[in-house]
Amino acid sequence: MRTLSLKLALAVLLALAAFLPALRASDAEDPAEKPRIQIALLLDTSGSMDGLIGQAKTQLWKIVNEFISAKRNGKRPEFEVALFEYGNDGLKKEDHWIRLVVPLTNDLDKVSQELFALKTNGGEEYCGAVIQAATERLAWSKNAKDLKTIYIAGNEPFSQGPVKYQDACRKAIEKGITINTIFCGPLAEGAQSGWKDGAALADGAFINIDQNRAMVQIDAPQDKEIAKLNEDLNKTYIAYGKHGAEGKASQAAQEVNAASAGQGSLSNRALTKSSPL
Protein backbone atom coordinates (compact mmCIF):
# COMPACT_ATOMS: atom_id res chain seq x y z
CA MET A 1 0.00 0.00 0.00
CA ARG A 2 1.71 3.15 -1.19
CA THR A 3 -0.04 5.29 1.44
CA LEU A 4 1.57 3.26 4.23
CA SER A 5 5.01 3.53 2.64
CA LEU A 6 4.73 7.30 2.34
CA LYS A 7 3.46 7.71 5.90
CA LEU A 8 6.19 5.55 7.39
CA ALA A 9 8.80 7.38 5.33
CA LEU A 10 7.42 10.68 6.65
CA ALA A 11 7.62 9.48 10.25
CA VAL A 12 11.21 8.32 9.69
CA LEU A 13 12.19 11.62 8.10
CA LEU A 14 10.62 13.56 10.97
CA ALA A 15 12.70 11.49 13.38
CA LEU A 16 15.80 12.20 11.30
CA ALA A 17 15.02 15.93 11.47
CA ALA A 18 15.86 15.76 15.18
CA PHE A 19 19.21 14.26 14.18
CA LEU A 20 20.09 16.96 11.63
CA PRO A 21 21.49 19.55 14.07
CA ALA A 22 23.78 16.83 15.43
CA LEU A 23 24.75 15.81 11.90
CA ARG A 24 26.21 19.30 11.42
CA ALA A 25 27.58 19.71 14.94
CA SER A 26 31.26 19.41 15.74
CA ASP A 27 31.52 21.13 19.10
CA ALA A 28 32.93 19.06 21.95
CA GLU A 29 32.51 15.77 20.13
CA ASP A 30 34.99 12.97 20.64
CA PRO A 31 36.41 12.26 17.15
CA ALA A 32 36.75 8.58 18.05
CA GLU A 33 33.11 8.25 19.12
CA LYS A 34 30.76 6.88 16.49
CA PRO A 35 27.25 8.40 16.27
CA ARG A 36 24.33 6.05 16.89
CA ILE A 37 20.78 5.67 15.64
CA GLN A 38 18.58 3.61 17.97
CA ILE A 39 15.03 2.57 17.13
CA ALA A 40 12.59 0.58 19.28
CA LEU A 41 9.57 -0.97 17.55
CA LEU A 42 6.61 -1.56 19.88
CA LEU A 43 4.02 -3.70 18.11
CA ASP A 44 0.52 -4.60 19.31
CA THR A 45 0.15 -8.39 18.87
CA SER A 46 -3.42 -8.69 20.13
CA GLY A 47 -5.91 -10.72 18.12
CA SER A 48 -6.86 -8.00 15.65
CA MET A 49 -3.32 -7.12 14.60
CA ASP A 50 -2.40 -9.76 12.01
CA GLY A 51 -2.48 -7.09 9.33
CA LEU A 52 -0.10 -4.85 11.28
CA ILE A 53 2.45 -7.64 11.72
CA GLY A 54 2.16 -8.46 8.03
CA GLN A 55 2.85 -4.86 7.05
CA ALA A 56 5.77 -4.64 9.48
CA LYS A 57 7.32 -7.71 7.82
CA THR A 58 6.94 -6.08 4.43
CA GLN A 59 8.29 -2.69 5.48
CA LEU A 60 11.19 -3.60 7.82
CA TRP A 61 14.00 -3.29 5.27
CA LYS A 62 12.46 -0.20 3.68
CA ILE A 63 12.47 1.56 7.06
CA VAL A 64 16.11 0.57 7.64
CA ASN A 65 17.08 1.92 4.22
CA GLU A 66 15.75 5.37 5.06
CA PHE A 67 18.78 5.73 7.35
CA ILE A 68 21.48 4.50 4.95
CA SER A 69 22.72 7.96 3.93
CA ALA A 70 22.70 9.50 7.44
CA LYS A 71 26.07 10.78 8.61
CA ARG A 72 27.45 13.00 11.37
CA ASN A 73 30.70 14.83 10.78
CA GLY A 74 31.32 12.51 7.86
CA LYS A 75 30.87 9.36 9.98
CA ARG A 76 28.17 6.78 9.41
CA PRO A 77 26.25 5.99 12.60
CA GLU A 78 25.91 2.65 14.29
CA PHE A 79 22.35 1.46 13.66
CA GLU A 80 20.47 -0.51 16.34
CA VAL A 81 16.91 -1.83 16.48
CA ALA A 82 14.90 -3.28 19.37
CA LEU A 83 11.54 -5.06 19.25
CA PHE A 84 8.79 -5.27 21.87
CA GLU A 85 5.39 -6.94 21.57
CA TYR A 86 2.44 -6.03 23.78
CA GLY A 87 -1.25 -6.81 24.21
CA ASN A 88 -0.95 -10.57 23.71
CA ASP A 89 -2.83 -13.02 25.99
CA GLY A 90 0.05 -15.46 25.65
CA LEU A 91 2.30 -13.12 27.62
CA LYS A 92 2.47 -12.69 31.40
CA LYS A 93 -0.19 -10.66 33.18
CA GLU A 94 2.34 -9.54 35.82
CA ASP A 95 4.39 -8.01 33.00
CA HIS A 96 1.29 -6.19 31.70
CA TRP A 97 1.27 -8.50 28.65
CA ILE A 98 4.57 -7.04 27.42
CA ARG A 99 7.62 -8.90 26.09
CA LEU A 100 11.03 -7.61 25.11
CA VAL A 101 11.58 -9.69 21.98
CA VAL A 102 14.97 -8.30 20.92
CA PRO A 103 17.07 -5.73 22.85
CA LEU A 104 18.87 -2.99 20.93
CA THR A 105 21.08 -4.76 18.41
CA ASN A 106 22.82 -4.19 15.09
CA ASP A 107 21.98 -7.78 14.10
CA LEU A 108 19.15 -6.93 11.73
CA ASP A 109 18.69 -10.56 10.72
CA LYS A 110 17.87 -11.35 14.35
CA VAL A 111 15.22 -8.62 14.35
CA SER A 112 13.78 -10.02 11.11
CA GLN A 113 13.79 -13.56 12.49
CA GLU A 114 11.84 -12.58 15.60
CA LEU A 115 9.47 -10.31 13.68
CA PHE A 116 8.47 -13.18 11.38
CA ALA A 117 7.94 -15.41 14.44
CA LEU A 118 5.39 -13.10 16.11
CA LYS A 119 1.87 -14.46 16.59
CA THR A 120 -1.27 -12.55 17.56
CA ASN A 121 -3.56 -13.60 20.41
CA GLY A 122 -6.21 -11.47 22.16
CA GLY A 123 -5.02 -9.32 25.03
CA GLU A 124 -5.03 -5.97 26.83
CA GLU A 125 -3.02 -3.23 25.10
CA TYR A 126 -1.19 -0.99 27.57
CA CYS A 127 0.65 1.70 25.62
CA GLY A 128 1.92 3.60 28.66
CA ALA A 129 3.33 0.44 30.19
CA VAL A 130 5.19 -0.70 27.06
CA ILE A 131 6.64 2.79 26.49
CA GLN A 132 7.83 2.81 30.10
CA ALA A 133 9.37 -0.66 29.65
CA ALA A 134 11.19 0.40 26.48
CA THR A 135 12.47 3.58 28.13
CA GLU A 136 13.76 1.80 31.23
CA ARG A 137 14.91 -1.59 29.95
CA LEU A 138 16.81 -0.77 26.78
CA ALA A 139 20.46 0.34 26.73
CA TRP A 140 19.85 3.79 25.27
CA SER A 141 22.83 5.96 24.36
CA LYS A 142 23.65 8.71 26.83
CA ASN A 143 24.93 11.00 24.06
CA ALA A 144 22.37 13.77 23.51
CA LYS A 145 23.43 14.01 19.85
CA ASP A 146 22.43 10.44 19.04
CA LEU A 147 19.02 9.68 17.53
CA LYS A 148 16.83 7.67 19.93
CA THR A 149 13.26 7.01 18.87
CA ILE A 150 10.32 4.73 19.59
CA TYR A 151 7.70 3.66 17.04
CA ILE A 152 4.57 2.28 18.72
CA ALA A 153 1.68 0.85 16.72
CA GLY A 154 -1.75 -0.35 17.88
CA ASN A 155 -5.51 0.17 17.64
CA GLU A 156 -6.85 0.60 21.19
CA PRO A 157 -7.06 3.81 23.25
CA PHE A 158 -3.59 5.06 24.19
CA SER A 159 -4.76 5.59 27.77
CA GLN A 160 -5.40 1.93 28.68
CA GLY A 161 -3.49 0.22 31.46
CA PRO A 162 -1.93 0.96 34.86
CA VAL A 163 0.76 3.37 33.60
CA LYS A 164 -0.33 6.82 32.47
CA TYR A 165 0.93 7.42 28.96
CA GLN A 166 1.50 11.08 29.82
CA ASP A 167 4.04 10.11 32.48
CA ALA A 168 5.70 7.48 30.27
CA CYS A 169 6.04 9.87 27.31
CA ARG A 170 7.48 12.67 29.46
CA LYS A 171 10.04 10.31 30.99
CA ALA A 172 11.03 9.17 27.50
CA ILE A 173 11.62 12.67 26.17
CA GLU A 174 13.56 13.56 29.32
CA LYS A 175 16.04 10.89 28.17
CA GLY A 176 16.05 12.32 24.66
CA ILE A 177 13.83 9.54 23.27
CA THR A 178 11.18 10.72 20.81
CA ILE A 179 7.95 8.75 20.36
CA ASN A 180 6.24 8.26 17.01
CA THR A 181 2.74 6.81 17.22
CA ILE A 182 1.01 4.76 14.50
CA PHE A 183 -2.72 4.29 15.05
CA CYS A 184 -4.26 1.38 13.16
CA GLY A 185 -7.60 2.92 12.29
CA PRO A 186 -9.25 6.23 11.32
CA LEU A 187 -7.17 9.36 11.87
CA ALA A 188 -9.85 11.12 13.94
CA GLU A 189 -10.26 8.12 16.24
CA GLY A 190 -6.51 7.97 16.84
CA ALA A 191 -6.41 11.67 17.65
CA GLN A 192 -9.34 11.38 20.06
CA SER A 193 -7.98 8.30 21.85
CA GLY A 194 -4.62 9.76 22.86
CA TRP A 195 -2.28 8.62 20.08
CA LYS A 196 -1.74 12.14 18.75
CA ASP A 197 -1.21 13.52 22.26
CA GLY A 198 1.35 10.80 23.07
CA ALA A 199 3.46 11.76 20.06
CA ALA A 200 3.20 15.48 20.86
CA LEU A 201 4.36 14.93 24.45
CA ALA A 202 7.58 13.29 23.21
CA ASP A 203 8.32 15.45 20.15
CA GLY A 204 7.32 12.71 17.70
CA ALA A 205 4.99 12.22 14.75
CA PHE A 206 1.45 10.82 14.75
CA ILE A 207 0.15 8.90 11.73
CA ASN A 208 -2.62 6.42 11.03
CA ILE A 209 -2.80 3.35 8.79
CA ASP A 210 -5.36 0.71 7.81
CA GLN A 211 -3.62 -2.39 9.13
CA ASN A 212 -5.95 -4.73 7.24
CA ARG A 213 -5.43 -3.18 3.84
CA ALA A 214 -3.35 -5.35 1.56
CA MET A 215 0.05 -4.01 0.54
CA VAL A 216 0.25 -3.17 -3.15
CA GLN A 217 3.60 -4.09 -4.68
CA ILE A 218 4.36 -3.21 -8.27
CA ASP A 219 7.14 -5.26 -9.82
CA ALA A 220 9.88 -3.23 -11.43
CA PRO A 221 11.98 -4.36 -14.40
CA GLN A 222 15.08 -4.26 -12.18
CA ASP A 223 13.71 -6.64 -9.52
CA LYS A 224 14.83 -9.85 -11.23
CA GLU A 225 18.34 -8.47 -11.77
CA ILE A 226 18.51 -7.31 -8.13
CA ALA A 227 17.43 -10.79 -7.00
CA LYS A 228 20.16 -12.37 -9.15
CA LEU A 229 22.81 -9.95 -7.82
CA ASN A 230 21.61 -10.68 -4.29
CA GLU A 231 22.16 -14.41 -4.88
CA ASP A 232 25.65 -13.66 -6.18
CA LEU A 233 26.35 -11.49 -3.13
CA ASN A 234 25.29 -14.32 -0.81
CA LYS A 235 28.01 -16.53 -2.27
CA THR A 236 30.69 -14.06 -1.11
CA TYR A 237 29.90 -14.32 2.63
CA ILE A 238 32.19 -16.45 4.80
CA ALA A 239 31.14 -17.67 8.24
CA TYR A 240 33.72 -17.15 11.00
CA GLY A 241 33.85 -17.29 14.80
CA LYS A 242 31.90 -19.61 17.07
CA HIS A 243 28.57 -18.12 15.92
CA GLY A 244 29.51 -17.89 12.24
CA ALA A 245 27.58 -20.94 11.03
CA GLU A 246 24.54 -19.82 13.03
CA GLY A 247 24.73 -16.36 11.48
CA LYS A 248 25.03 -17.71 7.95
CA ALA A 249 22.03 -19.99 8.50
CA SER A 250 20.05 -17.05 9.89
CA GLN A 251 20.93 -14.96 6.84
CA ALA A 252 19.63 -17.70 4.54
CA ALA A 253 16.40 -17.96 6.57
CA GLN A 254 15.82 -14.21 6.39
CA GLU A 255 16.29 -14.30 2.61
CA VAL A 256 13.36 -16.72 2.52
CA ASN A 257 11.31 -14.55 4.89
CA ALA A 258 11.96 -11.40 2.86
CA ALA A 259 10.96 -13.18 -0.34
CA SER A 260 7.75 -14.41 1.32
CA ALA A 261 6.86 -10.78 2.12
CA GLY A 262 7.11 -9.84 -1.57
CA GLN A 263 9.64 -8.91 -4.22
CA GLY A 264 9.79 -5.35 -2.92
CA SER A 265 10.83 -6.57 0.53
CA LEU A 266 13.56 -8.77 -0.96
CA SER A 267 14.86 -5.86 -3.08
CA ASN A 268 14.94 -3.56 -0.05
CA ARG A 269 16.80 -6.22 1.93
CA ALA A 270 19.35 -6.52 -0.88
CA LEU A 271 19.84 -2.74 -0.74
CA THR A 272 20.48 -2.95 3.00
CA LYS A 273 23.01 -5.74 2.51
CA SER A 274 24.90 -3.74 -0.11
CA SER A 275 25.18 -0.75 2.25
CA PRO A 276 27.43 -0.13 5.29
CA LEU A 277 24.48 -1.16 7.50
N, C-alpha and C positions, 0 to 999 in steps of 0.2 A: 504494500500500500504506500504510494508515494507520499501521501499526507503524513504518515507516521515517520517516514525517513526525513522529511523536511523538518518536522517538529523536533525530533530527536537531535538532528544536526543543529537546530537553533538553540536548544538547551545546552548542547556541548559548547557551542560558540560563546554563549553567554557566560558559561563557566570559565572558558579561556580568557574572556575579557578581564576577569579578575586577576589573571596571570600576566596580562600584558605589561602593567607597570613594572613587575618584577623582571619580565623579559628584557626590558631596557635598562634596568637598574644595575649599577656597578659599585655603589657605595657600600663599603664595609662588608663585602662578600669574600669569603674564603675562596681563592682561585682553585683550590683542590676539591672543593665541595661540589658535588653534582646536584643540579636541581631535581626536584621530584614532582611527579603528578600522581596523586592518589585518589582513586575512585572506589566508593562502596556502593554496590547495587543491592537494594533492599526490595525483594520481590514478594508480593502477596501470593501464597500458594494454597489459598482456600479453594473450595470446590468449584467456584465460578471462574477461575483464573487460567484455565487451560490455554485460552487464546493468548493471554499475556506471556506465558512461558514460551509458547510457540513463536511469538514475535521477538522475544528476547533472544532466542536461539538464532533467528534469522539475522538479527541486527548486531550481534555481539562484535563481529570483526569490523563492521562499518563504523561503529562507535569508536573502536580502538584506532581506526585509521584517521579519524578526525584530528588526532593528536600527533600524527607522524612528523609534521613539519615544525612543531613547537620547539623553540630553543630559548635559552637565556644566556646572554653574553657569549653567544656562539656555541654553547654546549647543549647537547640533547639531554633532556631529562630522563631520569629513571621513571619507568611507568609501572604502577602497581594497581591491582584490582582486588577487591574483596567482595564476597557474596554472602548475603543473609537471606533466609526465607522466614516468613512469618504468616500467622493465621492458619496454620495447618493442624488439624485434629490429631495427626500422628506425632506431633511434638509434645513436649512436656508442659503441663499446665503451670507448674511452679516456675517455669521459664517464660511464662506469658505466651506460649506457643511460638517461640522464637528459636532459631538455630543459626549459629555461625557456621556456614557451609565451608567457606574458604577465607582465611585471614588475608591481609594485604600481601600480595605476592606478584612477582614479575613472571611467574609461570602461567602464561595465558592458556596453555593447553589444559592445565589443571582446572582453571576456571571453566573452560568449555566443557570438560568432562563432567564436572559437578552440575553445571547448568543443564546439560542434556539428561542428567539422572533425576532431576526434580520431578516430583509427582504432586498433584493437587489432592486435597482431602478436607472438605468442610472447614470449620474453625472460626475463631474470634480474631479479628484483625486489629492489633494495637499499634498504631503508628508511633505514638509518643514513646512507647516502650522499646520498639525496635530502633528508633533513632537514638535513644539514650544508650542502648546496648552497643550500637555501632560507634558512638562517640567515645564511650568508656573502654571498650574492649579491644579496639584496633590500635595498632602501633602507628599512630599518626605522627608525621614529621613535626618537629618543634620549630622549624624554620618558617617564619611568617611569609617568606617570599614563595614558598612552595604552594602548588595548587592542591587543595584538599576539598573534595566535594562528595556529597551523597546524592544518589538518585533513588527515590522511593516511589514505587508504583503500587496501586491498589484501587479498590472500588467502593470501600465503605467509608463512613464519616471519619475524618482525620482525628476526631476527638475521642474515639473509643478507647477504653482501657484504663488502667490504674495510674498511668503516667501522663500528666498534662503535656500535650504537644507543645504548648507555649514555652514551658520550662525546658523541655528537651531541645527545642530549636534554639533558644537563647544560649543554652550551654554549648551547643555545637558551634555557633558563630563566635562565641567567646574564645574558642580554640582555633578560630580561623577556618572552620569547616562550613562551607555553604551547602544549602539543601535545595535540590531541585525536585519538585513534586510532579508526578505523572498520574492524573486521575483517569481511570478506565471507565469512561462514561461521558455524559453531556457536560459541556464546559460550565454551564450555569450551576449544575448540581455540584460539581467539584468546587466551585467558588463558594457556594453556600455552605458546604460541609467541611470547610476548614483547610482544604488543600492549597488554595491560593494564599491564605493567611500564613500557613506554615512556611511556604517558600519565601514570602515577604519578610518574615521574622529572621530568616537566616540568609538574606541577600541572594536568594536563588531565583530560578524561573519556575513558573507554573504552566503546565500544558495538559491537554486532555487527548485521549485516543479512544478508539473503539477497539477493545481488545479482541473482539470476536470477528472482526472484519478480516477477510483473507488477504494476505500479502500478495500484491501484484508484482511479478517479476518479469521483465521483458528481456529476453535473450539478446545479447549483442553479438555482432559478427566476431568480436575478439575473444569471446568466452571460451571457445574450443581451443584456441591457441594458448590462452592463459592456463587452461587446464593441462595442456600438454607440457608447457614450460614448468608448471608446478610439479608434475610427475618427474621431470628431469631434475628439478631442484632437490626433490626428495632423495634422489640417488646420491647426492653429494654429502649428505649428513653422515657423520660417523659417531657412534655411541662411545662414550668414554666415562670412566669413573664408576663407582659401585652402583649408581642409579642410572647409568647410561642406557642399558637395555630397556629398563622400565620407561625411560623418557622417549626412546625411539618407538616403543610400542604405543605409548600414549599419543605420540604425534600421528601415527598411522590411524589410530582410532578416531582422532579428531578430524582427520581428513574425511573419513566416512561420515561423521556427524555433520560436518559442514556441507558436504554434498547432499545429505538427506534434507537439509534446510533449504536447498535450492542452489542453482548455478551462481546466483548473485552472491550468496554467502561464501561459496567456495572461492570465487574470484576475489572477494574482499579478504579472505584468509590468506590467499596467495600474495596479495599486496602487503599484508602485515609481515609475512615471512620474508619478503624481499626487502624489508625496511630494517633500520637499526633496532626496532622494537622486537 
